[in-house]
C-alpha cells in the first residue's frame, strides 16, 4: 500500500463511516475501480485497519464527550435523581442496541467476510442502501403521534429494533449509520436524535471491531515500519470523522424533512455507476 492509497482510504473511512453511504461498500468498490492491488493479508494491512477504527472511535468520543460524561455521571449517581434515571436508561438503550451487532458479527464473521471481496455485490447493496434511505423517509409518517421523541423516551424494544437495523451494515454497501437512522425514524424520533443515537451506539460497535482485529494483531509480528502508514491513517481518519460528525449533526438539525434523500440519491447513482463500470471495465 502506497502513502497516497493509505491517505485516500483513511479519508474515505473518516467520511463514509458516519455519512449514511457505507464505509465498507466504498472500501470494497473503490480499490476495484482504481485497480489497486491491495494485499489484505499483508503485514501492514491489519494494523492499518485497526488504527483507522481507533481514529474514528476517538473522533466520536471527542465530539460526544459531554454526552458520555453526563451518562457516566448519572450512572454513578453524581446527579439529581431524574438525571440519574435518564442516564442509566440511555446507557441501557445503548447496550441493548449494541447486542445484535456483536452477536451477529461474531457468529457469522466468516460468512459475511466472503462478501467483502466482491465489488459488484457491494455496488448492488449500495443501490439498496439508497432505496432503504428513501423508504425510511417515506415511511416515517407512519410513526405519527410519536414524532420528535427524545432518546430518553425510547423503550428497550425500540433500542433492540434499532440494533437489529444496525446489523444490515454487515452487508458491504449498506450503511451502518443509514440503517440505524432509518430504524430510529421508524420508531418516532427525528433525524437529529436518530443521528445522535446512531453515533452513540457506533462507539461500542467500532471499539468491539477494533478489539477483535487487535487480538489478531497481537499474534502477528509487526515492526514499527509497518505501523507508520497505520498511524498516518488513524490521524487522517480521526480528523475527517470529527469534521464529518460536526457537519452531519448540524445538517440533520437543519434539514429534518428530507435529510436522508441526498444520500439516497448518491447511493443509488454511485452503486449503479460502479456496477456498470465494474462489469464493463
N, C-alpha and C positions, 0 to 999 in steps of 0.2 A: 504494500500500500504506500503510495507516494504521499508527500505532505499535502499537496493540493487535494488529493482524494480524501485524506483524513479531514481536512478543513471543510470540504463540501458536505461530507457525511455528518460531521458534527453539527454544522449549521442546520442541515436538514432535520436532524434529530431534535434540536432545540426548538424548531418551529413546529414540525408536524406532530411531535409528541403531545402538544397541547391544542393546536388547531384541530378541528374535527375532520381531518383529511387523512389520517392513518400514517403514522411514522413507519410502521412495519411494511405497509404496502409500498411506500416510497423507497424504503431501504432495499426492497426486493426488485422493484421495477427500474429505478434509475441506473444502477450499475449495468443492468442488462441493456438498457437503451444506449448507454455510453460505451458498451463493450469493454467494461472493466473486468479484468481477470483477477478478482479478489479471492485470496485463499482463506476461506473461513476456518480452516484447520491450522493456519499458520500461527507461529508463536506470538505474533504481535496482535492478532485479531481479537482474541479473548480478553486480554487486558484493555484493549481499546473499547470493546463493547461494554465491559464493566464500568469503565470510567465515564463513558457517555451517560450511563444511567445515574452515576454518582453526581455528575454535573447537573442533570435535570432535577434530581431529588433535592440537591442543595438550593437550586433556584426556587422550587416550590416551598421549601422550608423557610427561605429568606422572605419570600413575598407574603406568606401567610403566617409569619411568626406571631403576630398578635392573636390570630385565631387559636393557634396551638398553645400559646401562653395562657390565654383565657380558659381554654379547655383544661389545661393542666392545673391551673389554679382552682378551678371549680371542682375537678375530680378529687383534688387533695383537701377540699373543704375550706380553701382560703378565700372565700367569698360569701356573699349573702345566700340564704337558703334557696331562693329562686334561681340564682345563677348556678349554684351547685347542682340542682336538679337538672337544669338545662344542659350544663356541660357534660354531666355523666350520661345523659340521654344521647347527646350528639356523639360522644365517644362510642357509645354502644352502637349507634347507627353506622358509624364508620367501620367498626369491627364487623358487624353483620354484613355490610355491603362488600367487604373485602373477602369474606369467606368463600363465596362461589368461585372467584377467580383463582384463589390459592388452591382450592380442591381440584378444579378442572385443569389448572396449569400443571400440577404435579402428576395427576392421574393420566393425562393424555399428552404429555410433553413430546414423546417420540412421534406420535401420530400427527400432531399439529406441526411439528418441525418438518415433516415430509412435504408440507405445502410451501415452506419458505423459499425453496429453490425453484419455484415455478412462477416466473414473472407474468405469464399470460393469465394464470389463475388469480394472481394478485390484482391484475388490471380489471378482471371481471368483478371481483369483490369490491374494488374501488368504485366501480359504477353502482353496485348495490348499496354501497355506503351513501352515495348521493341520494338514491331512492329512499333509503331509511331516514335521512335527514328531512327530505321533503314530506315523508309520511308523518314524521314527528310533529312538524309544523301544522299539517292539516288536521291531524287527529287531536291536537292539543285542545281544541274547542270542546271535545267530549269530556274533558276534565272540569266542565263548568261547575261552579259552586265551590271549587277548591283552588281557584286561581290565586296566585301570589301567596301561597302558604309559606311561612318561614321554615327554614331547615329544622328548627327545634320542634315543629309540629308534625314532622314525618313520623310514621309508625315503623315498627320493626318490619312489618310486611312490606312497606314502601321501600325501606333500605334493602331488603332481600331482593325485591324485584329489580331495583336499580343495579344491584350487584350481579344479578343474572344477565341483565343487558350488557354489563361490562364484559362478560365472558365472550361476547361476539367478537371482541377485539383480538382474540387469539387467531382469527382468520385474517391473513395478510390482505390488507385493503379496507378492512372495517376499522374505523377509528374508535379508540377507547373513549376519548372524551365525547365524541359524537354519539356513541351508543349510550353512555351514561346520562348525557344531557337529554337525549330522546326519552330515556326512561324517566328522568326527573320531570320533564314536561308532561308526560302522560300521568304522572302522579300529582299534578296540580301545582307545581312550583314554576316560577318564571325563569327566563333564560339566565339571569344573573345568579339566582340562587342555585339553579341546576349546575351552572359552571363552577360556582364555589364548592358545592358538594362534590362535583366530579374531580376537582383539583385536590380537595382534601383527601378523598379516598385514593387518589393517584399515588400519593406519597407512600403509604404502606405497600401498595402493589409494586411500585418501582423498587422500593427497598427489598422486597421479597425476591424480585427477579435479580437484583444486584447480588444479594446474598447467595442465591443459587449458583450464579456464574462465578462468584468469588470463591466458592468451595472448590469448583473445578480448577480455578486459577491457582489455588493453594497447592495443588498437586503437580502443577506444571513448573518447569524450571525456566523462569523468565528473568532476564537480566535488565539492567537499567536502560540499555539502548532500546529494548522492546517497549519499555514503559513511556518513552518520550512522546511518541505520537498519541498515546493514550492520555497523557497529562494535558497535551495541547487540545485534544478533542474534548476533554472534560471542561476545560476553560471556555472554549467556544460554545459548546452545548449549553453550559450553565448560563452564560451571558445572554445567549439567544433565547433560552427558555424563560429567563427572567423578564426580558423585554416583551416576549410573546404573551406571558401571563398578564402583565400590566396592560398591554393593549387590549387583550380579549376581555378582561373584566370591565374595562370602560366601554368597550364595544357592545357587550351584551347588556349593559345597563342602559345604553342609549338607543338600542335597536331591538326592543323586546318583541315587536310584532312579527318580524321576519328574519331574525338574526341568523338562522342556520341556512337560509336559502342560498346566499352566495357560495357557501362552502359545498352545498349540494350540487349546484351548477358546476363548480370547479371539479368536484369528484367525478361527475358523470363525463364531462368533457375530457379530463385527464385520463380517466380509465379507458374510455373508448379510443382516444387517440393513441394511448400506449399499446392497447391490444392490437390495433391495426398496424402500428409501427413494428411491434414485435413479430407479427405474422408476416409482414411484407419484407422487412429488412433483416 
